[in-house]
Amino acid sequence: MTALRRGLASGLLFAAASFCAGVAIVAAGVAWGVSSLIDASGQDEFIETFVGGTENADAAKVVRIEIMGEIGHPAASSPMDNILNNVTGTGGKGSNGDVEAFYAVRERVRLATVQKDVKGLFIVIDSPGGDLVDSDMLWHDVTLFRKAQPGRFVFVHALAQCCSGAYYVASAADSVMVLPSGVVGSIGVIADYGVNVSELAKRFGISSMVVSTGTHKDVLNPFKPVDASQMAVEKRIVECQFARFIDAVAQGRGMPVDKVRALADGRTYAAPDALANGLVDAIGYDDDALAKLEELAGGEVCVVAYDEPSPGAMERIVSVFKALRAHRRSCAPRVSRHTRAVRAYGFSDSGPRASD
């Protein structure tokens, strides 16, 4: 009887061990599979879609790229927002779902640049402008497209508005056309530092506690009176950026710098005035734009667009796992109050560092 009990116990232990081992193997397999899917999934490829002109094999290929809305990085979001976006399929569009994200536009321009069979860029713009640095990078990308291969051209069709940073980008084109009812221009730079509440804060006994190095590190603190020397530093930055803007327009439009500067008082120009002042080359609608493309190409054109493929069910699942992993990594461990205060003032265990 004792031997029987020992045999049953041994059998149960063996079965339990086998079951646990099987579960472990299955779990490891699932984990390996998910990890492999995540690690193996690279950047989505674009799908080339015909959007206009002719599909004849002899036609010059032109890539249509849209710049709609404000130019700049996508709106910042938390890791959990990214998870929800991946589930609902609304991620990667920035603050407005109808506006192509800044990096998506750059990716399309760069992709067109390396394609040997692409002869031209057809950039459609309806934008009030945006971040100057981002506009400058797009301007640079467009100029690189033209230089990458002889005989290439860039044509811009401005819709309702092509202003400020958007016109910065447009100035890199060989030809610019605007709708009869559209506006262009607003050449200039603005830096908005908010409001100064030092007098209001003083009235209510409110003061800021800031530790910084140098007289200009705590620049334009709204709780301190406006410092003329700090304003001079910031104005110098704006003036340098403005000079860069002026040079880009003068270079792209083939205009003297003095003439561009005279036009660059921040105003927008109606289509007829923009044409008269040399800011655009023509006024026209979509059919006129297609005719201009054929003129620049020297014949028929095949206009295509780079579209992102719609994610399938498996891609959605993989995206959720990737977002969850990013969210887990972003959750920093709790730190003591002292450690948190030290880090807030720009120090780490290894010593001082440049503050963000």
ZANUMAR-995266 format. One record per residue: x, y, z of N, C-alpha, C, CB in turn. Coordinates in steps of 0.2 Angstrom, whole numbers, plus 2048, in hexadecimal, padded with zeros to 3 digits. Each point is the difference from the previous one (the first is absolute). Glycine has a CB too. Layout:
XYZXYZXYZXYZ ...
***
This chain:
8047FA8007FC8068008048068007F77FA806 80F8067FE8048058008048017FA8027FE80C 8007FD7F18038007F97FB8037FB8077F6803 7F38087FD7FB8037FC7FF8088007FA7F5801 80680D8067FF8078018068047FE7F97FD80A 80D8007F78068037FD8008007F88067FC80A 7F77FF7F38008007F97FB8067FD8037F4800 7F780C8047FC8057FE8028078017F77F8803 80D8098038038078018058017FB7FE7FF80C 8067FC7F28058027FB7FD8017F98087F9806 7F38047F97FC8017F97FD8078007FE7F47FF 7FF80E8077FD8078008068058007F67FB807 80F8047FC8068058008028007F98037FE80B 7FE7FD7F18038007F97FB8037FC8067F5802 7F380A7FF7FB8037FC8008088017F97F5800 80880C8068008088028068037FD7F97FE80A 80C7FF7F68078037FD7FF8007F98077FB809 7F68007F48008007F87FB8067FE8027F3800 7F880D8047FC8067FF8038078007F67F8804 80D8098028048068018058017FA7FE7FF80C 8067FC7F28058017FB7FC8027F98087F8806 7F38047F97FC8027FA7FD8078007FD7F47FF 80180E8067FD8078018068057FF7F77FC807 80F8027FC8068057FF8028007F98037FD80C 7FD7FD7F18028007F97FB8047FB8067F5802 7F480A7FF7FB8047FC8008078027F97F6800 80880C8068018078028068037FD7FA7FE80A 80C7FE7F68068037FD7FF8007F88077FB80A 7F58017F47FF8007F87FC8067FE8017F4800 7FA80D8047FC8067FF8048078017F57F9804 80E8078018058068028058017FA7FE7FE80C 8057FC7F28058017FA7FC8027FA8077F7805 7F38067FA7FD8027FA7FE8078007FC7F57FF 80180E8067FF8078008068048007F67FE807 80F8007FC8068048008038007F98037FE80C 7FD7FD7F18027FF7F97FC8057FB8047F4802 7F580C7FF7FC8047FC8028078017F77F8801 80A80A8068028078018068027FD7FA7FF80B 80B7FD7F68078017FE8018007F88047FC80B 7F88007F28007FF7F97FC8057FC8027F4802 7F980F8027FC8057FC8048077FF7F57FA805 80C8077F58048067FF7FB8067FE80A7F97FC 7F980C8017FB8067FE7FC7FE7FA809808804 7F17FA7FD7FB7FE7FA8028037FA7F7800808 8097FC7F38018027F97FB8047FD8077F67FE 7FA80F7FE7FB8047FC7FD7FC7FA80680B804 7F47F67FB7FD7FE7FA8008057FA7F97F8807 8098077F48008057FA7F98007FD80D7FF7FE 7F08068027F98017FD7FF8057FB7FC7FC80B 8018027EF7FF8057FB7FB8048018047F87F8 7FD80F8087FB8058027FF8057FA8047FF80C 8008017EE7FE8057FB8057FF7FA7FB808809 8037FC7F28048007FA7FE7F97FC809807805 7FC7F67F87FF7FA7FC8057FA8037FD8077F6 8007F38098047FA8028047FD7FB7F77FE808 80A8067F38057FE7FA8077FF8037F98067F7 80A7F48068077FF8038058057FE7FD7F47FF 8028107FC8048057FE8008068038007FB7F5 7FA80680F7FF8068048058018067F48007FD 80E8078048048018057FD7FF8078068087F9 7FD7F580C7FD7FF8068018068058027F37FE 7F980F8058008068047FC7FD8078008097F6 8037F980F7FE7FE8077FC8068038097F7802 7F18087FF7FC8058048007FF8077F88017F6 80A80580D8018008087FC80680280B7FB800 7F18048057FB8058038038038077F67FB7FA 80A80B8078028048067FA80380280C8017FD 7F07FC8087FA8038028008028077FA7FA7F7 80380C80B8008028078078028027F77F8802 80A8098058068038028067FC8007F9806808 80C7FC7F68077FC7FF8038008078018047F4 8007F680E8047FE8067FF7F98027FE80C803 8057F28038007FA8027F97FE80280C801804 7F27F87FC7FA7FE8027FF8028088007F77F8 7FA80A80A7FE8028078037FB8047F68067FD 80D7FC8098037FC8057FA7FC80380A807802 7F77F27FF7FB7FC8048047FB8047F88017F6 8047FD80F8037FB8058007F97FD7FC807809 8087F57FA8017F97FE7F97FD80080B7FF804 7F18028017F97FD8007FC8037FA8017FF80D 7FF8077F17FD8037FA8027FC7FA7FF80B805 8077F37FB8037FC7FA7FD7F980080A807800 7F57F68067FD7FA8007F88007FD8087FD80A 7F58087F97F98017FD7FF8017F97FD80480B 8088007F28008027F98027FA7FC80480B803 8007F08008017FA7FC7FA7FC80080C801803 7F07FF8027FB7FB8007FA8037FC8037FD80C 7FC80A7F47FB8037FB8028017F97FC80580B 80B7FB7F48038017FA8008077FE7FB7F67FD 80680F8088008077FE8078038027F4801803 8117FB7FE8068028028048037FA8007F8809 80580C7F88058027FB7FD8067FC8047F5800 7F780E8027FD8067FC8018078037F87F87FC 80B80880A8018068037FA8038048088027F7 7F780480A7FA8038047FA8007FB808807807 7F97F97F37FA8007FB8007FA7FC7FF80C800 7FC7F08008007F97FC8018017F97F97FB809 80580B7F48008027F98078037FE7F4801800 8108008058078037FE8057FB8007FC80B805 8087F57F68067FB8008058038057FE7FD7F4 8057FE8108058028058068027FC7FB7F7808 80880D7FC8068037FD8057FB7FD7FF80A809 8037F17FB8057FB7FE7FD7FC7FA80580080C 7F57FF7F47FD7FC7FA8018047FA7F77FB807 80880C7F98028047FA8077FF7FE7F7808803 80E7F98028077FF7FF8017F97FD803808809 7FA7F37F98027F97FE7FE7FF7F97FE7FC80B 7FC8077F37FE8007F98058047FB7F47FF804 80E8077FE8058037FC8067FC7FF7FB80B804 8087F28028067FD8007FF7F97FB80380580C 7F77F87F57FF7FA7FC8008027F87FA7FB80A 80380B7F58008027F98078027FD7F4804802 8107FE8038078027FE8047FA7FE7FF80A808 8007F07FB8057FB7FF7FD7FB7FA80380080C 7F78027F27FD7FC7FA8028037F97F67FD807 80E7FF7F68038027FA7FB8027FA80A7F9803 7F08047FD7FB8017FB7FC8068018007F47FE 80180F8087FC8068028038077FD7FC7FA80A 8008097F28038067FC7FE8078047FF7F97F5 7FB80780E7FE8068047FC7FF8068008057F5 80080080F7FB8018067FB8047FE8097FE808 7F18007FA7FA8058007FD8018077FD7FB7F4 80580A80F7FE8028077FA80480080C7FF803 7EF7FF8007FA8048018008028077F97F97F7 80680E80A8018038067F980480280D8007FF 7F17FE8077FB8058038018008077F77FC7F8 80E80980A8028008078028088028057F47FE 7F980D8088028078028078018027F5801804 80F7F97FC8078018028017FB80680180C7FC 8047F68098017FC8058078018037F87F87FC 80B8038078068008038068027FB7FC7F8809 80880D7F88058027FB8057FB7FF7FE80C803 8047F18028067FA7FF7FD7FB7FC80580380B 7F57FA7F77FD7FB7FC7FF8027F87FA7FC80B 80480A7F47FF8037F98078007FD7F6807803 80F7FB8008078007FD8027F97FF80380A806 7FC7F17FE8017F97FE7FD7FE7FA8027FE80C 7F78037F37FD7FE7FA8028047FA7F67FE807 80C8087FA8038047FA8067FD7FE7FB80A805 8097F38008077FD7FE7FE7F97FD80680680A 7F67F77F87FE7F97FD7FE8017F97FC7FC80B 8008097F37FE8027FA8058027FB7F5803805 8108017FE8068027FC8047F97FE80080C805 8017F08008047FA7FF7FD7FC7FA80380080C 7F67FF7F47FD7FD7FB8028027F97F67FE808 80A8097F78028037FA8077FE7FE7F8809802 80C7F78038077FF7FF8027F97FF80280A806 7FA7F17FC8027F98008017FD7F97FA7FF80B 8028057F08007FD7F97FF8057FB7FC7F5805 80880C7F67FF8057FB7F98007FC80C8007FE 7F18058017FA8017FC7FA7FF8058067FB7F7 7FB80580F7FA8008057FD8078018057F6805 7F480A7FD7FD8068017FB7FF8068018047F4 7FE80280F7FB8008057FB8067FF8087FC808 7F18027F87FB8047FF7FB8018068017FD7F3 7FE80980F7FB8018067FA8037FD80A801808 7F07FC7FB7FA8037FF7FD8028067FE7F97F6 80180D80B7FE8038077F88017FF80B806803 7F27F78027F88008007FE8078047FF7F3800 7FD80C8067FE8068038058048037F67FA803 8108038008058048038077FC7FF7F7806808 80E7FE7F78077FE8008048058037FE7F97F6 8028078118028068048067FE8047F58067FF 80F7FF8038057FF8058057FA7FE7F8806809 8087F57FC8047FA7FF7FE7FC7FA80280080C 7F88007F27FE7FD7FA8038037FA7F57FD805 80B80A7FB8038037FA8087FF8007F6809800 80D7F68068077FF8018017F97FB80180680C 7FB7F57F58017FA7FD7FE8017F87FD7F980A 7FE80B7F57FE8017F98068037FC7F4801803 8108038008058047FD8057FC7FD7FE809807 8027F17FB8057FB7FD7FE7FD7F98047FD80C 7F68057F27FD7FD7FA8038037FA7F67FC806 8098017F48028037FA7FA8057FE8077F67FC 7F38088057FB8047FF7FA8008058037FE7F4 7FA80780D7FB8008057F98037FD809802809 7F27FB7F87F98027FE7FC8008068017FB7F4 7FA80A80C7FB8018057F98017FD809806807 7F37F87FD7F98007FE7FE8087FF7FD7F5806 7FE80C7F67FE8077FF7FE8048077FD7FD7F4 8007FF8107FD8028078057FF8067F57FE7FB 8117FF8038057FF8058048068028007F47FC 80480B80A8058058028067FD8027F7807805 80F7FC7FA8067FE8018048068048007F87F6 80680680C8048058038017FF8087FD8077F7 8027FE80C8018008088077FE8017F47FE802 8118057FB8077FF8018028038068027FF7F3 8007FD8128028038068017FB8057FB80B7FD 8077F78098017FC8067FD80380680B7FB7FB 7F28018097FD8038068027FB8067F68057F9 80B7FD80C8027FC8067FB80380680C7FE7FC 7F07FE8067FB8028058027FD8077F78007F7 80B80480D8037FE8077FA80180580C8037FD 7EE7FD8017FB8018057FF8068038027F4802 7FC80C8057FF8078038048008067F48007FC 80D8068078048018067FC80280580A8047FA 7F67F880B7FB8018068048028067F87F77FB 80E80C8058048028057FC80580580A7FE7F9 7F38078047FC8058047FA7FC80480480A7F8 7F97F28047FA7FD8038027FB8067FA8017F5 80C7FB8098027FC8058038038078037F87F6 80080E8098028048057FA80280480A8047FA 7F17FE8037FA8028047FD7FB8047FD8087F7 8037F28077FD7FA8048067FD8047F77FF7F8 80F8038088057FD8048037FA7FD7FB80580A 8047FA7F08037FA7FC8068017FD7F47FC7FE 8117FF8038078017FD8027F97FE80380A807 8017F67F48037FA7FD8067FE8047FB8027F5 8067F780B8077FE8038037FC7FB7FB7FF80B 80A8047F28047FD7FA8088018027F78037F8 80C7F88078087FF8018027FF7F98007FC80C 8048097F18037FF7FA8078037FF7F58017FB 80F7FD8008078037FF8008057FB8047F5803 7FF8107FE8018067FB7FA8048008067F87F9 7FB80E8047FA8058017FB7FF7FB808808804 7F97F47F77FB7FF7FA7FD7F98008068097FA 7FC7F380B7FD7F98007F880180280C7FB803 7F38098027F98018027FD8057FC8037FC80C 7FD8037ED7FE8067FC7F98018008097FD7F9 7F58098077F98038007FB7FC8058028037F4 8007FC8127FC7FD8057FA80580180A7FA806 7F08037F97FA8048007FF8038077FB7F97F7 80880480E7FF8038078058058027FC7F5803 80980D7F88058058027FF8067FB8087F7804 7F980F7FD8008057FC8037FF7F97FF80880A 7FF7FB7F18037FF7F98078038007F58007FA 8107FB8048078028008028027F98027F9809 80080E7F68018027F98067FC7FD7FC80B803 8097F38018067FC7FD7FD7FA7FD808806808 7F47F67FC7FD7FA7FE7FC8017FA8007FC80B 7FC8097F47FC8017FA8048017FA7F7805807 80F7FF7FA8058017FB8037F97FD80280C805 7FF7F08008037F97FE7FA7FC7FB80780080B 7F38007F87FB7FD7FC7FE8037F97FB7FD80B 80680A7F57FF8037FA8057FF7FB7FA809806 80C7F67FC8067FE7FC7FE7F97FD808807806 7F67F57FD7FE7F97FE7FB8017FA8027FA80B 7F880A7F77FB8007FB8038047F97F780180A 80D8047F78038037FA8047FB7FC80080B806 8047F17FD8047FB7FC7FB7FB7FD80A801808 7F17FD7FB7FB7FB7FC7FD8047FB7FE7FA80A 80080C7F77FD8047FA8058017FA7F9806809 80D7FB7F98058017FA8017FA7FC806808807 7F97F27FD8007F97FD7FA8007FB8077FB80A 7F48077F87F97FF7FD8018057F97F97FE80B 8098087F68018047FA8057FD7FB7FE80A808 8077F47FA8057FD7FC7FD7FA7FC809804807 7F37F87FC7FD7FA7FD7FB8027FB8027FA80A 7FA80B7F77FC8037FB8038037FA7F8802809 80D8027F98048037FA8047FB7FC80180A808 8017F17FB8047FB7FC7FB7FC7FC8087FF809 7F27FF7FA7FB7FC7FC7FD8047FB7FE7F980A 80080D7F77FC8047FB8048047FC7F8801808 80F7FF7F98048047FB7FF8078018017F67F8 7FE80C80E7FF8088018058038047F47FD7FF 80E8098008058038057FD8008078048087F6 8017F880E7FE7FF8087FD80780280A7F9802 7F880C7FB7FC8078027F98007FE80B8067FF 7F37F77FB7F98007FE7FC7FB8058048027F4 7FF7F880D7FD7FC8057FF8038078057F67F9 80080D8097FF8038077FB80680080C7FD802 7F38067F87FB8057FF7F97FD8018088077F9 7F77F38047FA7FD8007FE7FC8078017FF7F3 8058008107FF7FC8067FF8048078087F87FA 7F280B8067FE8048067FA7FC80380380B7FB 7FC7EF8047FC7FB8037F98007FD80680380A 7F88017F17FA8007FD7FF7FA7FB80080D801 7FA7F17FE7FE7FB7FB7FE8047FA7FC7F7809 8058067F17FE8037FA7FB7FC7FC80B8047FF 7F07FF7FF7FB7FD7FB8037FE7FA7F7807805 8067F47F88037FD7FA8038057FB7F87F6802 80480F7FC8028057FB8068038027F58017FC 80B80180A8068048038067FC8017F8807806 8077F37FC8067FB8008037FF7F97FA7FA80A 8028057F18028007F98048067FE7F77F87FE 80680E8048048067FE8068018037F58057FE 80C7F98088068018048057FA7FF7F9806808 8057F57F48057FB7FF8007FA8058078087FA 7F47F880A8007FA8057FE7FA7FE7FE809808 7FE7F77F27FD7FA7FD8018027F87F87FD809 8077FD7F48018007F87FA8007FC80B7FB802 7F08038017F97FF7FD7FB8008058067FA7F6 7F48078077F97FF8047FC7FB7FC80180C805 7FC7EF7FE7FD7FB7FD7FD7FB8048078027F7 7F47FA8067FD7FA8048037F97FE7F68077FF 8077F48038037F97FF8027FF7F97F97FC80A 8038057F18017FF7FA8068047FD7F47FD7FE 80D8098058068047FE8067FD8037F980A7FF 8067F48078067FC8038037FA7FC7FB80480B 8007F87F38027FA7FC8038037F97F77F9805 80780C7F88038027FA8078038027F58037FB 80C80080A8078028028047FB8017FB80A805 8037F07FF8047FA8018027FD7F97FA7FE80B 8028027F08027FD7FA8058057FC7F57FB7FF 80A80B8028058057FD8077FF8037F78087FE 8097F78098078008038037F97FF7FC807809 7FF7F47F68037F97FE8027FF7F97F97FC809 8048097F28017FF7F97FC7FB7FD80B804802 7EF7FA8017FC7FB7FD7FB7FE8058097FC7F8 7F47FE8077FB7FD8058037FF8067FA7FB7F7 80280580E8027FE8077FC7FB80380480C802 7FF7F08027FC7FB8048018028088027F67F7 7F980D80B8008028077FE7FB8057FD80B7FC 8077F38097FF7FB8058018038078047F77F8 7F980680D8018028078027FA8047F78087FE 80D7F98078027FB8057FB7FF80580C8027FD 7F07F98037FB7FF8068037FB8057F68037F8 8087FD80E8017FB8057FB7FB7FF805808808 7FD7F17F97FB7FB8007FC8008068087F97F9 7F28058067FC7FF8068027FA8047F68057FA 80B7FC80D8027FB8047FB7FA801807808806 7FB7F27F97FC7FA8017FF7FF8088047FB7F5 7F97FF80C7FF7FE8078067FF8047F57FB7FD 8108017FF8067FE8048048068017FF7F57FA 8018108018048068017FE8048068028007F4 7F780080D7FD8038058037FD8077F68047F9 8097F68078027FC8068088018027F77F87FE 80D8087FD8078018018018078028037F87F7 7F980D8068018078027FE8018077FE8047F5 7FD7F980E7FE8008078067FE8047F47FE7FD 80F7FC8028057FD8048068058007FC7F47FD 80680F7FD8058058007FF8068048027FC7F5 7F780680B7FF8068048007FE8077F98057F7 8047F580B8017FE8078078008037F57F97FE 80F8047FD8078008028038068018017F57FA 7FE8108028028078017FD8038068018017F3 7F97FE80E7FD8038068037FD8077F58017FA 80D7F88068037FD8058078038017FA7F67FF 80A80C7FC8078028007FF8088038047F87F7 7F780B8078008078027FE8018077FC8037F4 8027F88107FE8018078067FF8047F57FB7FE 80E80B8048068008047FE7FE8078058097F9 8007F480A7FF7FE8077FF8068058077F67FE 7F68098077FF8068058078028037F47FC802 80C80A7FF8078038037FE8048068068007F5 7FF8018107FF8038067FF8087FE8067F8806 7F780B7FF7FE8087FF8078037FF7F6800807 80F7FE7FC8078037FF8027FF7FA8037FF80C 7FD7FB7F18037FE7FA7FC8047FA8037F5805 7F680B7FC7FC8047FB8028078007F77F8802 80A80B8038028078008078017FD7F980280A 80C7FA7F78068007FD8008007F98057FB80A 7F78007F37FF7FF7F97FD8067FD7FF7F4802 7FC80F8027FD8067FD8048067FE7F67FC806 8108047FE8048067FF8067FE7FC7FD80480B 8027F67F18057FF7FB8067FC8027FD80A7FB 8037F280B8057FC8027FE7F9800804809807 8017F27F88007F98008057FD8057FB8007F4 8057FA80C8057FD8058078017FD7F87F7803 80980B7F78078017FD8028078007FE7F67F9 7FD80F8098028068017FB8057FC80C7FC801 7F680A7FE7FB8057FC7FF7FE7F9803809808 7F87F97F57FF7FF7F97FC8067FD8007F3801 80080D7F97FC8057FD7F87FF8018098027F7 7F480380B7F97FF8017FC8007F980180680B 7F97F77F67FC7FF7F97FD8077FE7FE7F4803 
***
